């Protein structure tokens, strides 16, 4: 059996908003989930030298439903001397592909703001020329999310959860 895929997404929403969106989706679908908390060692660059520091992480693991064992962990990370990025890391079982894309698109649509669009002030504080902004948008596009200017929030998305997932949940 292959290890789960790891997906690292850099967003402009807070870690609590990212976890809240997934928790609400799990509750609406009737799936059990559990919270995870921890810390992570991250490097922050000060002038030309990295300084190691800790960052608190929060997350959620889905325990039932068709997306069992999908896990998400989010934390904020200050890359330079100012401004924080939120990093959301996902662990996705390899056998889930279409289901994963549906979950990810719904999760992105439920966030309080467009997750790949930073404001001018945020970009200026974080570092205007960092590759993070383009990389984030490309990652969302690669996962099947429409990233065009008029696409977010998508008002024509299907109901959550899909009907075939409700049947799978009731059988468990």
C-alpha positions in Angstrom: 0.0 0.0 0.0 1.3 3.4 -1.0 1.7 6.2 1.6 -0.9 9.0 1.3 -0.3 12.0 -0.9 0.9 15.2 0.8 -0.4 18.5 -0.5 0.9 21.8 0.8 -1.3 24.9 0.1 -0.3 28.5 0.9 -3.4 30.6 1.5 -4.4 34.1 2.7 -7.1 32.8 5.1 -6.4 32.1 8.8 -5.8 28.6 10.1 -9.0 28.7 12.1 -11.1 29.6 9.1 -9.5 26.8 7.0 -10.2 24.2 9.7 -13.7 25.6 10.4 -14.7 25.2 6.8 -13.7 21.5 6.8 -15.4 20.9 10.2 -18.7 22.4 9.0 -18.6 20.3 5.8 -18.0 17.1 7.9 -20.9 18.0 10.2 -23.3 18.6 7.3 -22.3 15.3 5.8 -22.8 13.5 9.1 -19.2 12.3 9.2 -17.2 11.9 12.4 -14.0 13.9 12.7 -11.4 14.6 15.3 -9.3 17.6 16.0 -5.6 17.5 16.1 -3.2 20.1 17.6 0.5 20.3 17.7 3.5 22.4 16.9 5.9 22.5 14.0 9.5 23.8 13.7 9.7 26.5 11.0 12.5 28.7 9.8 12.2 32.5 9.7 14.8 34.5 7.8 16.3 37.5 9.5 18.6 39.5 7.3 20.7 36.5 5.9 20.4 34.0 8.7 17.6 31.5 9.4 16.1 31.5 12.9 14.2 28.4 14.0 11.0 29.0 15.8 7.9 27.0 16.7 4.4 27.4 15.2 1.2 26.0 16.6 -0.8 23.8 14.3 -4.5 22.9 14.3 -6.2 20.4 12.1 -8.9 17.8 11.5 -9.0 14.2 10.5 -12.1 12.6 8.9 -12.9 9.3 10.6 -16.0 8.2 8.7 -17.5 8.6 5.3 -16.1 8.1 1.8 -13.2 10.4 2.6 -12.0 8.5 5.7 -8.4 9.2 6.6 -8.2 12.6 4.9 -6.3 14.9 7.2 -5.7 18.6 7.2 -3.3 20.6 9.3 -3.0 24.5 9.2 -0.6 26.9 10.7 0.7 30.5 10.2 4.3 31.0 9.3 6.2 34.3 9.2 8.7 33.9 6.3 10.6 37.1 6.6 10.7 39.9 9.2 7.0 40.7 8.8 3.7 39.2 7.5 2.4 35.7 8.0 1.3 33.1 5.4 -1.1 30.4 6.3 0.0 27.0 5.2 -2.6 24.2 5.0 -1.2 20.7 4.6 -3.4 17.8 3.5 -2.8 14.0 3.6 -4.9 12.3 1.0 -5.3 8.5 0.6 -4.1 7.6 -3.0 -7.4 5.8 -3.9 -9.3 9.1 -3.6 -9.1 11.2 -6.7 -12.5 12.5 -7.8 -13.8 12.5 -4.3 -10.8 14.5 -3.2 -11.3 17.1 -5.9 -15.0 17.6 -4.9 -14.0 18.0 -1.3 -11.2 20.5 -2.1 -13.4 22.6 -4.4 -16.2 22.7 -1.8 -13.7 23.6 0.9 -12.2 26.4 -1.1 -15.7 27.8 -1.9 -16.6 27.9 1.8 -13.6 29.9 3.0 -14.5 33.4 4.1 -12.4 35.0 1.2 -10.7 33.8 -2.0 -7.8 31.7 -0.7 -5.4 32.5 -3.5 -5.9 36.3 -3.6 -3.9 38.4 -1.2 -4.6 42.1 -0.8 -2.1 44.7 -1.9 -1.3 45.4 1.8 -0.7 41.7 2.5 1.5 41.2 -0.5 3.5 44.3 0.5 4.0 43.1 4.1 4.8 39.5 3.1 7.1 40.4 0.2 5.6 41.5 -3.1 7.8 39.5 -5.4 7.7 36.2 -3.6 6.6 33.2 -5.8 4.0 32.2 -3.2 1.2 34.1 -4.9 1.4 32.5 -8.3 2.3 29.1 -6.9 -0.9 29.1 -4.7 -3.1 30.0 -7.7 -1.5 27.3 -9.8 -2.0 24.7 -7.1 -5.7 25.5 -6.7 -6.1 25.3 -10.5 -4.3 22.0 -10.6 -6.7 20.6 -8.0 -9.7 21.4 -10.2 -10.8 24.8 -8.7 -11.8 27.5 -11.2 -9.4 30.4 -10.4 -10.8 33.0 -12.9 -11.6 36.4 -11.5 -15.4 35.9 -11.6 -15.3 32.3 -10.4 -15.1 32.9 -6.6 -17.4 32.3 -4.9 -19.0 29.7 -7.2 -22.7 30.1 -6.7 -23.5 27.2 -9.2 -21.7 24.5 -7.3 -23.6 21.3 -6.5 -25.2 20.6 -3.1 -23.1 19.4 -0.3 -22.6 16.5 0.3 -23.2 14.7 -3.0 -26.1 12.2 -2.8 -23.9 9.1 -3.4 -21.8 10.1 -0.4 -24.9 10.2 1.9 -25.7 6.6 0.9 -22.2 5.5 1.8 -22.4 7.3 5.1 -25.7 5.6 6.1 -24.3 2.1 5.3 -21.5 2.5 7.9 
